């Protein structure tokens, strides 16, 4: 039997079924499936991770992150509830193009086998057919309080459309140029469309802000706009002050990136400057705009003077 084999939900351990359905119901009621609120919280702290492969990766930490929902935290909430009932649970991850999918497995004594459980909006299945890229050796609440957003982008939101989802991810890093690594950083948000019928995903739009950290520090005290409440005004002010240079990039399925050049005004971004289906482009842009606040708040907090934190 493979992990993609269909299982009659009534054939599994009744307690596993009850817990699965309980947390699936909770996941469906979440206002925003993603970590956006954690990136906007006053409790958010940023650190530098001196990874030898990527000098000064950016680490985000917030004790509120475990209470939010994404695939990792959904797996943890579900798995923890099963562990409290003394079931054997393991946590796995699958590498995607620019992100990862997390899920858990539980040993069902009724079936005498391990079964996959995934309550994320785009799966909502038992045995969805994941092929694991790796297993987390130890998982606890503290595991989900911080993460690096340099190598793997982190989901901030997801919205369901007919036959597909539009997800938004955030990533950031200090420049890799050795002579400039304390002077510049880049923060970006991008959309990804996932077809929940075909099970594939494609990156669509990306907005990248290159941050001049010295210039940013010199004007930080003069910024009148709240990055969370007025992200467009905040970003446009920084563009005008040459503290950031914003690029918009269209990533069609062929991965021939179409770079529109520097954006003079963040509000000028619309479907007419991109190729492709205007309806899809507009939907992706709308989801990006809902996350400008994440982009803006990270830019406000990022600095070369961040404390260094070594991830274990």
N, C-alpha and C positions, 0 to 999 in steps of 0.2 A: 504493500500500500504506500503510495506517495503522499506527500503533504498537500498535493493539489486534488487528491481524490475527494469527492463530495461525501460528506458525512451527514446522515440524518441527525439533526440536532436532538431529536428525542432518544437517540441511541447512546448519547454520552452520559456521563455521571450527572445525575439530576442537580447536584449542588454546583458543579461546574457550569451547567446550563444556566442556572439561576443567577450566578455571579456574572457570567458573560452577558446575559440579557439586561441585568441591572446596570452595568457600566456602559453597555451600548446605548441604553436609554439616556444615561447621563451625558454621554458624548454628543448625542443628537440634540440636546437642549442647550449646549454651550453657545453663548452669544458670539464668541469669536474663537474659532479653533486655530490656535497659533499663539505666539509669545509676545504679541505686540504690546499688551498692557505692561509686561515686565520691562520692556525697553523704554517705556514712558514713565515708569515709577521713580519716585525720589530715592528709592532704595537701590537703584541701579548703580553699580560701580564698575569702572573699567580698569584693567590692568594690562601690562605688557608681558608677553610670554617670550623669553629669549630662546625660542626654538632654533637649534643650529641649522635647520634646513630653511626656515623662514624667519629671519631676524625680526624680532619684535612683532609677533602675532598679537592680535587683540583678544583679550579675554573679557567676557561679560559675566558679572556675578550679581545675583539678586536672590535673597531668601524667599521671595514671592514666586520665583519661577516654578518650583515643584507643584504649586497649586493651580497653575495654568494648564492648558491642554495643547499638546502636539503629539506626534506619534510616539515619542519616547515616554512622555509623561502619561499618556493613555495606557501604554503597555505596563508602566510601573504601577499605576492605580489599580488596574485589573489584576496584575500579578501579585501585588501586595495583599489584596483581598483574598486571593486563593492561598497564599502562603500562611495567612492567619488561620486558615482552616486546615493547615498542615499538608497542603499539596506540594509536590516538588515542582518548582517553576524555574525556567531558565529564560534569559533575555538575549535576543539576537538583533543584528543589524544587517541591512542590505545596502550596498553602495549603489546610488543612482548617479546620474550625470553630474549634478552639482549639489546633491543633498544625499541624505540617507533615510531609509525607512526602518523604523524600529517595531518590534513585535515581541510577544512572549510565547513560550510553549509550556504546557502543563502535562504532567503524566496522568493519564486517565486509567485508573485501575479497572474500570468497567470494560474498556476496550483493550487494556493491556498494551498501551502505546502512548507516545507523545503526540499531542495535537497542537497545531498553531492556532493562536487567537489574535485577531486584529480587529479592533473596534474603531479604527480611523474612518472618516466619512467616505473615503474612496475604496475601502475594502468591506468593512462590516461583515467579516466572514470567519468561519472556522475552517482551517486549512486553505488559505488563499493561494498557496503554491509558492511561497517565498523560498528562495535559495539563499541561505545565509552567507554573508561575507565574513561574519565573525560573531563571537559570543562575548557578552560582557561578563567578566569573571566575578565581579561583585557589584551589586546594585543596592543603593539605599537612598533615602531622601536627599542627603547631601550631594549625591552624584548629580542631581538635576538642578543644583543651585548655581552652577557656573559651567561655562563652556567656551571654547575658542571659536570665533566666527571667521577665521582666516582660511583654513583648509576646506571647511564644509559650511555652506550657507545654512542659516537657521530660519525656519518658517515663522512668519509673523501673522499671516492670515490666510484663509482659504474661503472661496465662495463657489457654490455649486451652480452650474448652468446646465441646460439640457445636454446630456451625454458627456459632460466634461466638467472639470474643476479648474478654476484659475487660482493658483497659489502664489503667494508673494514671499520671497526670501531676502534676508539681509546678510551681507558679508562686509568685512573690513580688514585692512591691514596697513601697516606702515610700509613705505616704499622699500623695495629690496636694494636700491642703489646704496652701496656701502657708504659713499660720501654724503648721502642725503637722508639716511634712514631716520634721523631725528628731526628732519625738517618737513617731511611730507607724509601724508597718509591718504588712503582712498577708502571711501565708504560707498557702498552700492546696494540698491534694491533691484530685484528682478522678478519677473513673473514666469511661471511655468504652467503650461496647460497639461492636465492629465486626463486621458480618456478612460473613464471607469468601465467601459465595455471592452475596449481592446487592451487595456492595461499598459498603455505606453504614455510617455510624457515628452514634452518638447519645450525648451526655453523660448520665450517670445520677445519680451521687452526688458531692457536693462537701463537704469539710470545710475550713472557713476559720478560721484563728486570727488575731485582731486582737491585735497585740503592743504593749503599753505599754512603750516602750523605756526610759523613765526608771525605771519600776518594775522592769523586768527587770534593769537594771544594778544596782539597789540590792539585789537578792536573789541575784544570780548566784553570789556566793561562798558562799551558804548551801545551795545545791541539793545534795542528797545523791545524787540519782538520775542514772545515766548515760543520756543521751538515746538512745543507740544500743542499749544493752542492756536498758533499762527504760523504754521510751518512754511507756507508759500511766501509770506512776507519776510520771514527769517531767511529763507534760502535766497530770495531775490536781493536782499540787503547784502548778503555775503558775496553774491555774484558781482554786484555793483562795486563792492569794496575790494574785489580781486582776492578775497580770502579763499574762495573755492572756484573751481572751474568745473562746470557740469556738462556731461556728455549724455546723449540719449543714443541707445544702440538697439537696432532691430535684429533679432536672431531668428531667421527663418529656419525651417527644418533642414535646409542644406548647410546651415551653419556658416554661410557667407555673411559675416557681420556687416550691417549697414550702419555706419557711424554718421550721425547727422551734424557733427561738429559741436562746438561750444554752444550751450543754450544761454541766450541773453536774458531770458525771462522764463521761469519755470512754468508759468501759465500759458506759454506759447506752444507747449507740447500738445498735439492733437493728432487724430488719425490721418490727416492729410499729408503729414511729412513722412509717413511710413508706407511701404508697399504692403500688399496683403489684404485680406478680407477686412474692410473697414469696421464691420460689426465686432469682429474678434479683437481688432486693435483697440477700438474704443473701450471694450470691456476690460482689456488688460490695462489700459491707461487708467481707467476708473479705479481699479484695484490698487495700482501703484499710488495714485493720489491719496487713497485712504491710508497709505503707509509713509507719506512724506514726513509725518511727524516722527517716525522712527529714524529716518535718514537725518532729519534736522537735530534730533536730540543727541544722537551719537556724535554728530559733528560738533555740537556744543560742548560735549564732555571730553572729546579726544584731545590728547596733549602729549608732547614728548616727555613731560615730567611725570607721567603715570608711574605708579609703583610697579615693580616687577613681581610677577607671581609665576612660580614654576608649577605646571600641571604634572601630577603624578602619572 
